[in-house]
């Protein structure tokens, strides 16, 4: 019984880890100061943002570390990477040390690697402890990664620190969070017993608390708070983050009073029966997916059904994975959707500055962070409405991409601050849904046992997209800045000092927004194709018992 309550404590500490380790979201809060301190161009600054995202390309190292080292050791290695990466950057901006460009690039990469290691630890903890409700556990914990920027901006305002204070907070707070999470992780619970009907109610309460936390940070957090107000708001946020402990205490008390035997042998038998049920179901329903109309519609159906995934949870190794069309549709959807939103957030500081709203940079970062948080929570909708709304999770992924092209096309022409705030909110919402849904989609389409390797393959699109999209934005920015220097009499003024180009006006990012909009159209197209190819597998799972059938499609794990 103690193990059942401890797994909820594990969930709480993963929430805390995610809430205080999303340090990549506040890059735009100090990027202008980093650019000025190093005297670099926008293109060079973009490479530093790419370096942070490039840490995700080495995400496989976290899975390898978990194979050979205990989880607490991996946890503190992740904290150590971040402490070194952000700590030396803080020393650089504050003038304590001076460093050439190459070592700073390595420091940014090390900081990004720290985030990836923390994420892998949280994903593994959720999958190990919530085998039947892994999607709910993953969406809940991943969502709190979206409030990191708001929490860090409150902490920075509470100490009335300069933009460089974000870096020292990025170095210290994740390390303290790792210390706080150490004891629950050391007292790791045994494998989960058969699904408890009360788990769904507990998850519903926890998601409600998460929504309240997001609304609190979005609505109560003012654009320009004073240190005392920020301190009060931060204290309220910490109380909300600690509130899930009440759920853990209640669960522990109920399990102490009402206990029952574990029945591990019955559970093993149940897993075997589930596997058999999946095989029979797949054989009986797969022919129906091949029915189609005549003519061009028949050709379209044939293209959509060729070598498609017919069963959720089938395990795919890395070599088999990259040979599947479904994987590349999924990869491009992420690459041309969520990654575009992430690059947009990395450029928020320069976007706000170019439009004359530099004073609103922190507010815009909070808006993006909070809306990304809500998007991550919304991604759990397929699990809560299972049996009532039968809609494949890949369909939610496609729906999340619908607003993104429209927003970029509008922002390419708009100059006012309201359009910037509204566009940032919608991009954050769409990106949040994609980030959280992708974790569950990878597990469902390509197998939970291979998740650690497969998902790290999927997120290699992030550093690639950060390089390409960010480089495009930087080149357009610097090109328009150089033109502006020759036309000082125009309304848009560009200043050139210490080799650094500063561009002002909507033209600085106008063409970039159009290019990002066209890119997101490609992502939307691929996500719709992925939905059409996988909806049969999701329908097959739903018709075999709603939420329980999703577990059967996991191959009985």
JOHU-V977932 format. One record per pair of residues at least 4 apart in sequence whose C-alpha atoms are under 6 Angstrom apart, sorted by sequence separation. I is the first residue (numbers start at 0). J is the second residue. If there is no record, write none. Layout:
BEGIN
i->(I I)
j->(J J)
END
This chain:
BEGIN
i->(16 26 32 34 39 49 64 75 81 82 123 125 126 129 133 137 138 153 160 168 211 214 215 216 229 253 254 281 292 293 301 315 316 326 327 331 332 333 334 347 349 352 365 367 381 384 418 426 427 432 433 437 440 441 442 449 450 460 461 464 465 466 474 495 505 530 534 535 541 544 551 34 90 91 155 224 292 315 351 352 442 487 495 543 90 91 291 351 126 494 541 442 493 540 483 484 493 540 483 493 492 348 491 480 491 406 480 480 84 480 84 84 479 80 81 399 476 81 80 77 396 77 472 54 370 374 378 61 36 51 367 371 375 47 50 51 54 58 367 370 371 374 375 50 54 366 370 374 378 52 51 55 367 371 375 128 159 157 156 157 156 157 153 89 153 85 86 86 85 340 82 81 340 337 78 337 411 411 407 408 13 407 404 404 6 21 25 338 342 400 24 18 14 17 18 21 334 397 17 19 18 397 315 397 312 314 311 312 313 314 29 311 312 313 312 394 393 222 391 391 22 353 353 354 353 217 20 19 213 386 385 385 12 6 5 335 336 335 2 336 2 335 332 332 332 328 328 149 148 146 145 146 307 145 146 310 145 309 303 142 142 142 7 312 138 311 312 311 312 4 4 0 277 273 274 274 273 270 138 134 27 27 27 59 58 56 53 52 49 49 49 45 42 41 38 40 39 38)
j->(20 30 36 38 43 53 68 79 85 86 127 129 130 133 137 141 142 157 164 172 215 218 219 220 233 257 258 285 296 297 305 319 320 330 331 335 336 337 338 351 353 356 369 371 385 388 422 430 431 436 437 441 444 445 446 453 454 464 465 468 469 470 478 499 509 534 538 539 545 548 555 39 95 96 160 229 297 320 356 357 447 492 500 548 96 97 297 357 133 501 548 450 501 548 492 493 502 549 493 503 503 360 503 493 504 422 500 501 106 502 109 110 507 109 110 429 507 113 113 113 433 116 511 108 424 428 432 116 92 107 423 427 431 104 107 108 111 115 424 427 428 431 432 108 112 424 428 432 436 111 111 115 427 431 435 191 226 226 226 229 229 230 229 166 233 166 167 170 170 426 170 170 430 430 174 433 509 512 512 513 121 516 516 519 128 144 148 461 465 523 148 143 140 143 144 147 460 523 144 147 147 526 445 527 443 445 443 444 445 446 162 444 445 446 446 530 530 362 534 537 169 502 503 504 504 369 173 173 369 545 545 546 180 188 188 518 519 519 188 522 189 522 522 525 526 525 529 365 368 368 368 369 532 371 372 536 372 536 532 372 375 376 247 552 379 552 553 553 554 250 251 254 551 551 554 555 555 555 435 439 345 347 348 455 455 459 462 462 462 465 466 469 473 473 497 499 499 499)
END
